């Protein structure tokens, strides 16, 4: 069926590996591309970015940087040792020797950051200047979506895209619905998606284990697990799932260089969509094929919900993933479509007030909070209890609820986003 091929194409576009938080990596990618075009010694760098890029790069540690943060660090790492052919793994080959060069470059070169007032949430435009040459590379909407490339003011690439639709360069998402995803999750030949989700399980589990064993950020994942072992928290699937999912974010937001499989442009969304379900299935000895189908459901639902919200927003993206996890928990327990839809709606009605105030340690706490909400939302729905249409932002139909979430995040929280960015700019 054509719809299966279309959905597999969406998964191919949306569930991809990345090393480090995707916004710093997008800046490194853009800078690497600009450097590859300019075959001369760089004297000056101008980095033009949207407010949401500033928000999501300000506080997160760049992997392989030795604990450094920020836009300048990300860009110069891309300039010194980035390989744009590796996409979101662009700085995976950075060495300590490279970082010495990065620090010298930052000390000696002129580097300017400009905040561009634009409605495009994900926007980066980097100019590199030597004594006689210059290059310019622009990305919009997506982390590796090159829209313009120039060398010495000669246009090499000019790829227009619809600035009102962040998905414009991608496979059409309008065909997705929760019911379609549910039906496909039950019916798809698992061999078609097994390689992808084997990689999801492998990479995301590895960084979660690192978060549980190391000292990263606020260590919320490890602290939950330690308190389970002390008998303060119960040793149950809900606590273990929240611990495992948040531990991955603890490590990633603190600069752990292990790659993760991202979803809808975000490693935190990718980990939320997968790790709670992986741990739940492990705790209850659920067979692997059933877990794979639940992961298929969870990741596609995250994509579908996030499509309404937008790539970057004041609406915390892991809410979208946690809602998908609630539905996937229902799926794993062989619930009917109505219970699955209500599980998703319950989650969205519960935690939709959580803001995104940038990528940092608190992302792991938000993952733990929303995973707890996902479990509660499913358990309520399984008992025939749910938030009714007309109650706040919840509609009578799950697809209408998702449209409401989109309106809330894009329009209602637009001023919230600006206020968050202003506050973060003051708190330098």
C-alpha positions as a Markdown table, in Angstrom:
| # | Residue | x | y | z |
|---|---|---|---|---|
| 1 | Unk | 0.0 | 0.0 | 0.0 |
| 2 | Unk | 1.2 | 3.5 | -0.8 |
| 3 | Unk | 0.3 | 4.8 | 2.6 |
| 4 | Unk | 2.8 | 2.4 | 4.2 |
| 5 | Unk | 5.6 | 3.6 | 1.9 |
| 6 | Unk | 4.7 | 7.2 | 2.7 |
| 7 | Unk | 4.8 | 6.5 | 6.4 |
| 8 | Unk | 8.1 | 4.7 | 6.2 |
| 9 | Unk | 9.4 | 7.8 | 4.3 |
| 10 | Unk | 8.2 | 10.0 | 7.2 |
| 11 | Unk | 10.0 | 7.8 | 9.7 |
| 12 | Unk | 13.2 | 7.9 | 7.6 |
| 13 | Unk | 13.1 | 11.7 | 7.7 |
| 14 | Unk | 12.2 | 12.1 | 11.4 |
| 15 | Unk | 13.9 | 9.3 | 13.3 |
| 16 | Unk | 17.6 | 9.9 | 12.7 |
| 17 | Unk | 20.8 | 9.8 | 14.8 |
| 18 | Unk | 22.4 | 12.9 | 16.3 |
| 19 | Unk | 25.3 | 13.6 | 18.7 |
| 20 | Unk | 24.4 | 16.3 | 21.1 |
| 21 | Unk | 21.4 | 18.6 | 21.4 |
| 22 | Unk | 20.2 | 19.3 | 17.9 |
| 23 | Unk | 20.2 | 23.1 | 18.0 |
| 24 | Unk | 23.9 | 23.5 | 18.8 |
| 25 | Unk | 24.6 | 20.8 | 16.3 |
| 26 | Unk | 22.5 | 22.6 | 13.6 |
| 27 | Unk | 24.8 | 25.7 | 14.1 |
| 28 | Unk | 27.9 | 23.5 | 13.9 |
| 29 | Unk | 26.5 | 21.9 | 10.7 |
| 30 | Unk | 25.8 | 25.3 | 9.1 |
| 31 | Unk | 29.3 | 26.6 | 10.1 |
| 32 | Unk | 30.9 | 23.5 | 8.7 |
| 33 | Unk | 29.1 | 23.9 | 5.4 |
| 34 | Unk | 30.2 | 27.5 | 5.2 |
| 35 | Unk | 33.8 | 26.6 | 6.0 |
| 36 | Unk | 33.9 | 23.9 | 3.3 |
| 37 | Unk | 33.0 | 26.5 | 0.7 |
| 38 | Unk | 35.6 | 29.1 | 1.8 |
| 39 | Unk | 39.1 | 28.0 | 0.9 |
| 40 | Unk | 41.0 | 30.7 | 2.7 |
| 41 | Unk | 41.9 | 31.7 | 6.3 |
| 42 | Unk | 38.9 | 32.9 | 8.2 |
| 43 | Unk | 39.2 | 36.4 | 9.8 |
| 44 | Unk | 35.6 | 37.1 | 10.8 |
| 45 | Unk | 32.4 | 35.2 | 11.6 |
| 46 | Unk | 28.9 | 36.5 | 11.8 |
| 47 | Unk | 26.2 | 34.2 | 13.2 |
| 48 | Unk | 22.6 | 35.2 | 12.6 |
| 49 | Unk | 20.1 | 33.2 | 14.6 |
| 50 | Unk | 16.4 | 33.2 | 15.6 |
| 51 | Unk | 15.4 | 33.7 | 19.3 |
| 52 | Unk | 14.5 | 30.0 | 19.7 |
| 53 | Unk | 18.0 | 29.0 | 18.5 |
| 54 | Unk | 19.4 | 31.3 | 21.2 |
| 55 | Unk | 17.1 | 29.8 | 23.8 |
| 56 | Unk | 18.0 | 26.2 | 22.9 |
| 57 | Unk | 21.8 | 26.7 | 22.6 |
| 58 | Unk | 22.5 | 29.0 | 25.6 |
| 59 | Unk | 22.9 | 26.5 | 28.4 |
| 60 | Unk | 23.4 | 23.1 | 26.9 |
| 61 | Unk | 26.9 | 21.5 | 26.8 |
| 62 | Unk | 28.2 | 20.8 | 23.3 |
| 63 | Unk | 29.5 | 17.2 | 23.1 |
| 64 | Unk | 33.3 | 16.7 | 22.8 |
| 65 | Unk | 33.8 | 20.3 | 23.9 |
| 66 | Unk | 35.2 | 19.7 | 27.4 |
| 67 | Unk | 32.2 | 21.3 | 29.0 |
| 68 | Unk | 31.8 | 24.4 | 26.8 |
| 69 | Unk | 28.4 | 25.8 | 25.9 |
| 70 | Unk | 26.9 | 28.3 | 23.5 |
| 71 | Unk | 26.5 | 29.5 | 20.0 |
| 72 | Unk | 30.1 | 30.6 | 19.4 |
| 73 | Unk | 31.4 | 27.2 | 20.7 |
| 74 | Unk | 29.1 | 25.3 | 18.4 |
| 75 | Unk | 29.9 | 27.4 | 15.3 |
| 76 | Unk | 33.7 | 27.3 | 15.8 |
| 77 | Unk | 33.7 | 23.6 | 16.4 |
| 78 | Unk | 31.9 | 23.2 | 13.1 |
| 79 | Unk | 34.5 | 25.5 | 11.5 |
| 80 | Unk | 37.5 | 23.8 | 12.9 |
| 81 | Unk | 36.6 | 20.1 | 12.5 |
| 82 | Unk | 33.0 | 19.7 | 11.3 |
| 83 | Unk | 32.0 | 17.4 | 8.5 |
| 84 | Unk | 28.7 | 18.5 | 7.1 |
| 85 | Unk | 28.3 | 15.2 | 5.2 |
| 86 | Unk | 27.6 | 13.6 | 8.5 |
| 87 | Unk | 24.6 | 15.8 | 9.1 |
| 88 | Unk | 23.7 | 15.8 | 12.8 |
| 89 | Unk | 26.8 | 13.8 | 13.6 |
| 90 | Unk | 28.8 | 16.7 | 12.2 |
| 91 | Unk | 31.2 | 17.2 | 15.1 |
| 92 | Unk | 31.5 | 13.5 | 16.1 |
| 93 | Unk | 35.2 | 13.4 | 15.2 |
| 94 | Unk | 36.3 | 16.4 | 17.3 |
| 95 | Unk | 39.4 | 15.6 | 19.4 |
| 96 | Unk | 41.0 | 17.5 | 22.4 |
| 97 | Unk | 43.6 | 18.8 | 19.9 |
| 98 | Unk | 40.8 | 20.3 | 17.8 |
| 99 | Unk | 39.4 | 21.9 | 20.9 |
| 100 | Unk | 42.7 | 23.7 | 21.5 |
| 101 | Unk | 42.3 | 25.1 | 18.0 |
| 102 | Unk | 38.7 | 26.1 | 18.8 |
| 103 | Unk | 39.8 | 28.0 | 21.9 |
| 104 | Unk | 42.5 | 29.9 | 20.0 |
| 105 | Unk | 40.1 | 30.7 | 17.2 |
| 106 | Unk | 37.6 | 32.1 | 19.7 |
| 107 | Unk | 40.3 | 34.2 | 21.3 |
| 108 | Unk | 41.8 | 35.6 | 18.2 |
| 109 | Unk | 39.0 | 36.0 | 15.6 |
| 110 | Unk | 36.1 | 38.5 | 15.4 |
| 111 | Unk | 32.9 | 36.6 | 16.0 |
| 112 | Unk | 29.5 | 38.4 | 16.1 |
| 113 | Unk | 26.1 | 37.0 | 17.1 |
| 114 | Unk | 23.0 | 38.7 | 15.8 |
| 115 | Unk | 19.5 | 37.9 | 17.0 |
| 116 | Unk | 17.2 | 38.0 | 14.0 |
| 117 | Unk | 13.6 | 39.0 | 14.7 |
| 118 | Unk | 11.8 | 36.4 | 12.6 |
| 119 | Unk | 8.7 | 34.3 | 12.9 |
| 120 | Unk | 10.8 | 31.3 | 11.6 |
| 121 | Unk | 11.6 | 29.5 | 14.8 |
| 122 | Unk | 14.6 | 27.5 | 13.5 |
| 123 | Unk | 16.8 | 29.9 | 11.6 |
| 124 | Unk | 20.6 | 30.1 | 11.2 |
| 125 | Unk | 22.6 | 32.1 | 8.7 |
| 126 | Unk | 26.4 | 32.1 | 9.0 |
| 127 | Unk | 28.8 | 34.4 | 7.2 |
| 128 | Unk | 32.5 | 33.6 | 7.1 |
| 129 | Unk | 35.0 | 36.2 | 5.8 |
| 130 | Unk | 38.7 | 36.0 | 4.9 |
| 131 | Unk | 40.7 | 38.9 | 3.6 |
| 132 | Unk | 39.5 | 38.4 | 0.0 |
| 133 | Unk | 36.6 | 35.9 | 0.1 |
| 134 | Unk | 33.3 | 35.3 | 1.9 |
| 135 | Unk | 30.8 | 32.5 | 2.2 |
| 136 | Unk | 27.2 | 32.4 | 3.5 |
| 137 | Unk | 25.1 | 29.4 | 4.5 |
| 138 | Unk | 21.4 | 29.5 | 5.7 |
| 139 | Unk | 19.2 | 26.9 | 7.1 |
| 140 | Unk | 15.4 | 27.2 | 7.9 |
| 141 | Unk | 12.8 | 25.2 | 9.7 |
| 142 | Unk | 14.8 | 21.9 | 9.9 |
| 143 | Unk | 18.2 | 21.3 | 11.4 |
| 144 | Unk | 19.9 | 20.4 | 8.1 |
| 145 | Unk | 17.6 | 22.1 | 5.6 |
| 146 | Unk | 19.9 | 24.2 | 3.5 |
| 147 | Unk | 18.0 | 27.0 | 1.9 |
| 148 | Unk | 20.8 | 29.3 | 0.6 |
| 149 | Unk | 24.5 | 29.0 | -0.1 |
| 150 | Unk | 26.7 | 31.8 | -1.4 |
| 151 | Unk | 30.4 | 32.1 | -2.2 |
| 152 | Unk | 31.8 | 35.6 | -2.8 |
| 153 | Unk | 28.2 | 36.8 | -3.1 |
| 154 | Unk | 27.6 | 34.3 | -6.0 |
| 155 | Unk | 24.5 | 32.2 | -5.3 |
| 156 | Unk | 25.3 | 28.5 | -5.3 |
| 157 | Unk | 22.0 | 27.3 | -3.9 |
| 158 | Unk | 18.7 | 29.0 | -3.5 |
| 159 | Unk | 16.0 | 26.7 | -2.3 |
| 160 | Unk | 12.8 | 28.5 | -1.5 |
| 161 | Unk | 10.5 | 26.9 | 1.1 |
| 162 | Unk | 7.1 | 27.9 | 2.5 |
| 163 | Unk | 8.0 | 30.0 | 5.6 |
| 164 | Unk | 4.5 | 29.4 | 7.0 |
| 165 | Unk | 4.9 | 25.6 | 7.0 |
| 166 | Unk | 8.0 | 24.2 | 8.7 |
| 167 | Unk | 7.3 | 20.8 | 7.1 |
| 168 | Unk | 7.4 | 22.1 | 3.6 |
| 169 | Unk | 10.6 | 20.3 | 2.5 |
| 170 | Unk | 9.3 | 17.0 | 3.8 |
| 171 | Unk | 6.9 | 14.2 | 3.0 |
| 172 | Unk | 3.3 | 15.3 | 3.5 |
| 173 | Unk | 2.3 | 14.8 | 7.1 |
| 174 | Unk | -1.4 | 15.7 | 6.6 |
| 175 | Unk | -2.1 | 12.0 | 5.9 |
| 176 | Unk | -1.3 | 11.0 | 9.4 |
| 177 | Unk | -3.9 | 10.5 | 12.1 |
| 178 | Unk | -3.8 | 8.6 | 15.4 |
| 179 | Unk | -6.3 | 6.0 | 14.1 |
| 180 | Unk | -4.2 | 5.4 | 11.0 |
| 181 | Unk | -1.0 | 5.1 | 13.1 |
| 182 | Unk | -2.8 | 2.6 | 15.4 |
| 183 | Unk | -4.0 | 0.5 | 12.5 |
| 184 | Unk | -0.6 | 0.5 | 10.8 |
| 185 | Unk | 1.1 | -0.4 | 14.1 |
| 186 | Unk | -1.0 | -3.5 | 14.3 |
| 187 | Unk | -0.6 | -4.6 | 10.7 |
| 188 | Unk | 2.8 | -3.5 | 9.4 |
| 189 | Unk | 5.3 | -6.2 | 8.5 |
| 190 | Unk | 7.7 | -5.7 | 11.4 |
| 191 | Unk | 10.7 | -6.5 | 9.2 |
| 192 | Unk | 10.1 | -3.2 | 7.4 |
| 193 | Unk | 10.8 | -1.2 | 10.6 |
| 194 | Unk | 12.9 | -3.6 | 12.7 |
| 195 | Unk | 16.3 | -2.2 | 11.6 |
| 196 | Unk | 15.3 | 1.3 | 12.6 |
| 197 | Unk | 13.9 | 0.5 | 15.9 |
| 198 | Unk | 16.7 | -1.9 | 16.7 |
| 199 | Unk | 18.9 | 1.1 | 16.4 |
| 200 | Unk | 16.6 | 3.2 | 18.5 |
| 201 | Unk | 16.7 | 0.6 | 21.3 |
| 202 | Unk | 20.5 | 0.2 | 21.1 |
| 203 | Unk | 21.5 | 3.9 | 21.0 |
| 204 | Unk | 18.9 | 5.4 | 23.3 |
| 205 | Unk | 19.3 | 2.6 | 25.9 |
| 206 | Unk | 23.1 | 3.1 | 25.9 |
| 207 | Unk | 22.9 | 6.8 | 26.8 |
| 208 | Unk | 20.2 | 6.1 | 29.4 |
| 209 | Unk | 22.5 | 3.6 | 31.0 |
| 210 | Unk | 25.3 | 6.2 | 30.9 |
| 211 | Unk | 23.0 | 8.6 | 32.7 |
| 212 | Unk | 22.2 | 6.1 | 35.4 |
| 213 | Unk | 25.8 | 5.4 | 36.1 |
| 214 | Unk | 27.4 | 8.8 | 35.6 |
| 215 | Unk | 27.2 | 12.3 | 37.2 |
| 216 | Unk | 25.3 | 14.4 | 34.7 |
| 217 | Unk | 23.2 | 17.5 | 35.2 |
| 218 | Unk | 20.7 | 17.2 | 38.1 |
| 219 | Unk | 20.9 | 13.4 | 37.8 |
| 220 | Unk | 17.1 | 13.0 | 38.1 |
| 221 | Unk | 17.1 | 9.6 | 36.4 |
| 222 | Unk | 19.8 | 8.3 | 38.7 |
| 223 | Unk | 18.2 | 9.8 | 41.8 |
| 224 | Unk | 14.9 | 8.2 | 41.1 |
| 225 | Unk | 16.6 | 4.8 | 40.6 |
| 226 | Unk | 18.7 | 5.2 | 43.8 |
| 227 | Unk | 15.5 | 6.0 | 45.7 |
| 228 | Unk | 13.9 | 2.9 | 44.3 |
| 229 | Unk | 16.8 | 0.9 | 45.6 |
| 230 | Unk | 16.5 | 2.6 | 49.0 |
| 231 | Unk | 12.8 | 1.6 | 49.2 |
| 232 | Unk | 11.7 | 5.3 | 49.2 |
| 233 | Unk | 10.1 | 5.0 | 45.7 |
| 234 | Unk | 8.3 | 1.8 | 44.7 |
| 235 | Unk | 10.1 | -0.7 | 42.5 |
| 236 | Unk | 7.5 | -0.6 | 39.7 |
| 237 | Unk | 7.2 | -0.1 | 36.0 |
| 238 | Unk | 6.2 | 3.6 | 36.3 |
| 239 | Unk | 9.1 | 4.7 | 38.4 |
| 240 | Unk | 11.6 | 2.6 | 36.4 |
| 241 | Unk | 10.3 | 4.0 | 33.1 |
| 242 | Unk | 10.5 | 7.6 | 34.3 |
| 243 | Unk | 14.0 | 7.0 | 35.7 |
| 244 | Unk | 15.3 | 5.4 | 32.5 |
| 245 | Unk | 13.8 | 8.0 | 30.1 |
| 246 | Unk | 15.1 | 11.0 | 32.1 |
| 247 | Unk | 18.6 | 9.5 | 32.6 |
| 248 | Unk | 19.2 | 9.7 | 28.9 |
| 249 | Unk | 18.4 | 13.4 | 28.9 |
| 250 | Unk | 20.6 | 13.9 | 32.0 |
| 251 | Unk | 23.6 | 12.6 | 30.0 |
| 252 | Unk | 22.7 | 14.3 | 26.8 |
| 253 | Unk | 22.1 | 17.8 | 28.1 |
| 254 | Unk | 25.4 | 17.7 | 30.0 |
| 255 | Unk | 27.4 | 17.0 | 26.8 |
| 256 | Unk | 27.7 | 13.2 | 26.7 |
| 257 | Unk | 29.0 | 12.4 | 23.3 |
| 258 | Unk | 27.0 | 9.2 | 22.8 |
| 259 | Unk | 24.6 | 9.5 | 19.8 |
| 260 | Unk | 20.8 | 9.2 | 20.2 |
| 261 | Unk | 18.0 | 8.6 | 17.8 |
| 262 | Unk | 16.1 | 11.8 | 17.5 |
| 263 | Unk | 12.4 | 12.2 | 16.7 |
| 264 | Unk | 10.9 | 15.3 | 15.1 |
| 265 | Unk | 14.3 | 17.1 | 15.4 |
| 266 | Unk | 14.8 | 16.4 | 19.1 |
| 267 | Unk | 16.9 | 13.9 | 21.0 |
| 268 | Unk | 14.8 | 14.5 | 24.1 |
| 269 | Unk | 11.7 | 13.7 | 22.1 |
| 270 | Unk | 13.4 | 10.6 | 20.7 |
| 271 | Unk | 14.4 | 9.4 | 24.1 |
| 272 | Unk | 11.0 | 10.1 | 25.7 |
| 273 | Unk | 9.2 | 8.3 | 22.8 |
| 274 | Unk | 11.3 | 5.2 | 23.3 |
| 275 | Unk | 13.0 | 4.7 | 26.7 |
| 276 | Unk | 10.0 | 4.6 | 28.9 |
| 277 | Unk | 8.5 | 1.9 | 26.6 |
| 278 | Unk | 11.8 | 0.0 | 26.4 |
| 279 | Unk | 12.0 | -0.1 | 30.2 |
| 280 | Unk | 8.3 | -0.9 | 30.6 |
| 281 | Unk | 8.6 | -3.9 | 28.2 |
| 282 | Unk | 11.8 | -5.1 | 30.0 |
| 283 | Unk | 10.2 | -4.9 | 33.4 |
| 284 | Unk | 7.1 | -6.9 | 32.3 |
| 285 | Unk | 8.9 | -9.2 | 29.9 |
| 286 | Unk | 6.9 | -8.1 | 26.9 |
| 287 | Unk | 8.1 | -9.7 | 23.6 |
| 288 | Unk | 10.3 | -7.7 | 21.3 |
| 289 | Unk | 8.0 | -7.6 | 18.3 |
| 290 | Unk | 5.2 | -6.1 | 20.4 |
| 291 | Unk | 7.7 | -3.5 | 21.7 |
| 292 | Unk | 8.7 | -2.7 | 18.2 |
| 293 | Unk | 5.1 | -2.1 | 17.2 |
| 294 | Unk | 4.6 | 0.2 | 20.2 |
| 295 | Unk | 7.7 | 2.1 | 19.3 |
| 296 | Unk | 6.4 | 2.5 | 15.8 |
| 297 | Unk | 3.2 | 3.9 | 17.2 |
| 298 | Unk | 4.9 | 6.2 | 19.7 |
| 299 | Unk | 7.4 | 7.7 | 17.3 |
| 300 | Unk | 4.8 | 8.3 | 14.6 |
| 301 | Unk | 2.3 | 9.8 | 17.1 |
| 302 | Unk | 5.1 | 12.1 | 18.3 |
| 303 | Unk | 5.7 | 13.3 | 14.8 |
| 304 | Unk | 1.9 | 13.8 | 14.2 |
| 305 | Unk | 1.4 | 15.7 | 17.4 |
| 306 | Unk | 4.6 | 17.8 | 16.9 |
| 307 | Unk | 3.6 | 18.7 | 13.4 |
| 308 | Unk | 0.7 | 20.7 | 14.9 |
| 309 | Unk | 3.0 | 22.3 | 17.4 |
| 310 | Unk | 6.0 | 23.2 | 15.2 |
| 311 | Unk | 9.7 | 22.4 | 15.3 |
| 312 | Unk | 10.5 | 24.9 | 18.1 |
| 313 | Unk | 8.0 | 26.5 | 20.5 |
| 314 | Unk | 7.4 | 27.6 | 24.0 |
| 315 | Unk | 5.4 | 24.4 | 24.3 |
| 316 | Unk | 7.7 | 21.8 | 25.7 |
| 317 | Unk | 8.2 | 19.1 | 23.0 |
| 318 | Unk | 8.4 | 16.2 | 25.4 |
| 319 | Unk | 4.7 | 16.7 | 26.2 |
| 320 | Unk | 4.1 | 15.5 | 22.6 |
| 321 | Unk | 6.2 | 12.4 | 23.1 |
| 322 | Unk | 4.7 | 11.6 | 26.5 |
| 323 | Unk | 1.2 | 11.8 | 25.1 |
| 324 | Unk | 2.4 | 9.3 | 22.4 |
| 325 | Unk | 3.8 | 7.1 | 25.1 |
| 326 | Unk | 0.5 | 7.1 | 27.0 |
| 327 | Unk | -1.2 | 5.8 | 23.8 |
| 328 | Unk | 1.6 | 3.3 | 23.3 |
| 329 | Unk | 1.2 | 2.0 | 26.8 |
| 330 | Unk | -2.5 | 1.4 | 26.0 |
| 331 | Unk | -1.3 | -0.3 | 22.7 |
| 332 | Unk | 1.0 | -2.6 | 24.6 |
| 333 | Unk | -1.8 | -3.7 | 26.8 |
| 334 | Unk | -4.1 | -4.5 | 23.9 |
| 335 | Unk | -6.6 | -1.7 | 24.6 |
| 336 | Unk | -9.0 | -0.6 | 21.9 |
| 337 | Unk | -8.6 | 2.6 | 19.9 |
| 338 | Unk | -10.9 | 4.6 | 22.2 |
| 339 | Unk | -8.7 | 3.9 | 25.2 |
| 340 | Unk | -5.6 | 4.8 | 23.2 |
| 341 | Unk | -7.1 | 8.1 | 22.1 |
| 342 | Unk | -8.3 | 9.0 | 25.6 |
| 343 | Unk | -4.8 | 8.1 | 27.0 |
| 344 | Unk | -3.3 | 10.7 | 24.6 |
| 345 | Unk | -6.0 | 13.3 | 25.3 |
| 346 | Unk | -5.7 | 12.8 | 29.1 |
| 347 | Unk | -1.9 | 13.5 | 28.9 |
| 348 | Unk | -2.4 | 16.6 | 26.8 |
| 349 | Unk | -5.1 | 17.9 | 29.1 |
| 350 | Unk | -2.8 | 17.4 | 32.1 |
| 351 | Unk | 0.7 | 18.7 | 31.3 |
| 352 | Unk | 0.2 | 21.1 | 28.4 |
| 353 | Unk | 1.2 | 24.1 | 30.5 |
| 354 | Unk | 4.9 | 23.0 | 30.7 |
| 355 | Unk | 7.0 | 25.6 | 28.9 |
| 356 | Unk | 10.2 | 25.1 | 26.9 |
| 357 | Unk | 12.8 | 27.6 | 28.3 |
| 358 | Unk | 15.7 | 26.1 | 26.4 |
| 359 | Unk | 17.8 | 23.0 | 26.3 |
| 360 | Unk | 19.4 | 22.3 | 29.7 |
| 361 | Unk | 19.4 | 20.0 | 32.8 |
| 362 | Unk | 15.7 | 20.7 | 33.6 |
| 363 | Unk | 14.7 | 18.9 | 30.3 |
| 364 | Unk | 15.4 | 15.6 | 32.1 |
| 365 | Unk | 13.1 | 16.7 | 35.0 |
| 366 | Unk | 10.3 | 17.5 | 32.5 |
| 367 | Unk | 10.7 | 14.1 | 30.9 |
| 368 | Unk | 10.3 | 12.4 | 34.3 |
| 369 | Unk | 7.2 | 14.6 | 35.0 |
| 370 | Unk | 5.5 | 13.9 | 31.7 |
| 371 | Unk | 6.3 | 10.1 | 31.8 |
| 372 | Unk | 4.6 | 10.0 | 35.2 |
| 373 | Unk | 1.6 | 11.8 | 33.6 |
| 374 | Unk | 1.6 | 9.4 | 30.7 |
| 375 | Unk | 1.2 | 6.4 | 33.0 |
| 376 | Unk | -1.5 | 8.1 | 35.0 |
| 377 | Unk | -3.3 | 9.1 | 31.8 |
| 378 | Unk | -3.4 | 5.6 | 30.5 |
| 379 | Unk | -4.4 | 4.1 | 33.8 |
| 380 | Unk | -7.4 | 6.5 | 34.0 |
| 381 | Unk | -8.4 | 5.8 | 30.4 |
| 382 | Unk | -8.2 | 2.0 | 31.0 |
| 383 | Unk | -10.8 | 2.5 | 33.8 |
| 384 | Unk | -13.1 | 4.3 | 31.4 |
| 385 | Unk | -12.3 | 7.7 | 32.8 |
| 386 | Unk | -11.2 | 10.5 | 30.6 |
| 387 | Unk | -11.2 | 14.3 | 30.0 |
| 388 | Unk | -14.4 | 15.2 | 28.1 |
| 389 | Unk | -14.7 | 17.3 | 25.0 |
| 390 | Unk | -15.3 | 20.9 | 25.9 |
| 391 | Unk | -13.2 | 20.6 | 29.1 |
| 392 | Unk | -10.6 | 23.3 | 28.5 |
| 393 | Unk | -8.5 | 22.5 | 25.5 |
| 394 | Unk | -9.8 | 19.0 | 25.0 |
| 395 | Unk | -12.2 | 18.4 | 22.1 |
| 396 | Unk | -14.7 | 15.6 | 21.4 |
| 397 | Unk | -12.3 | 14.1 | 18.9 |
| 398 | Unk | -8.6 | 13.4 | 19.3 |
| 399 | Unk | -7.6 | 15.0 | 16.0 |
| 400 | Unk | -9.5 | 18.2 | 17.0 |
| 401 | Unk | -7.6 | 18.1 | 20.4 |
| 402 | Unk | -4.3 | 18.0 | 18.5 |
| 403 | Unk | -5.4 | 21.0 | 16.4 |
| 404 | Unk | -6.2 | 22.8 | 19.6 |
| 405 | Unk | -2.7 | 22.0 | 21.0 |
| 406 | Unk | -1.3 | 23.4 | 17.7 |
| 407 | Unk | -3.2 | 26.6 | 18.1 |
| 408 | Unk | -2.2 | 26.9 | 21.8 |
| 409 | Unk | 1.5 | 26.4 | 21.1 |
| 410 | Unk | 1.8 | 28.5 | 17.9 |
| 411 | Unk | -0.6 | 31.4 | 18.6 |
| 412 | Unk | -1.4 | 31.3 | 22.3 |
| 413 | Unk | 2.2 | 30.8 | 23.4 |
| 414 | Unk | 3.9 | 33.0 | 20.9 |
| 415 | Unk | 4.2 | 35.9 | 23.3 |
| 416 | Unk | 5.3 | 33.4 | 26.0 |
| 417 | Unk | 8.2 | 32.4 | 23.8 |
| 418 | Unk | 9.3 | 36.0 | 23.4 |
| 419 | Unk | 9.1 | 36.7 | 27.1 |
| 420 | Unk | 11.2 | 33.5 | 27.8 |
| 421 | Unk | 13.8 | 34.6 | 25.3 |
| 422 | Unk | 13.9 | 38.2 | 26.8 |
| 423 | Unk | 14.3 | 36.7 | 30.3 |
| 424 | Unk | 17.1 | 34.4 | 29.2 |
| 425 | Unk | 18.9 | 37.2 | 27.4 |
| 426 | Unk | 18.8 | 39.2 | 30.7 |
| 427 | Unk | 20.2 | 36.3 | 32.7 |
| 428 | Unk | 23.5 | 36.0 | 30.9 |
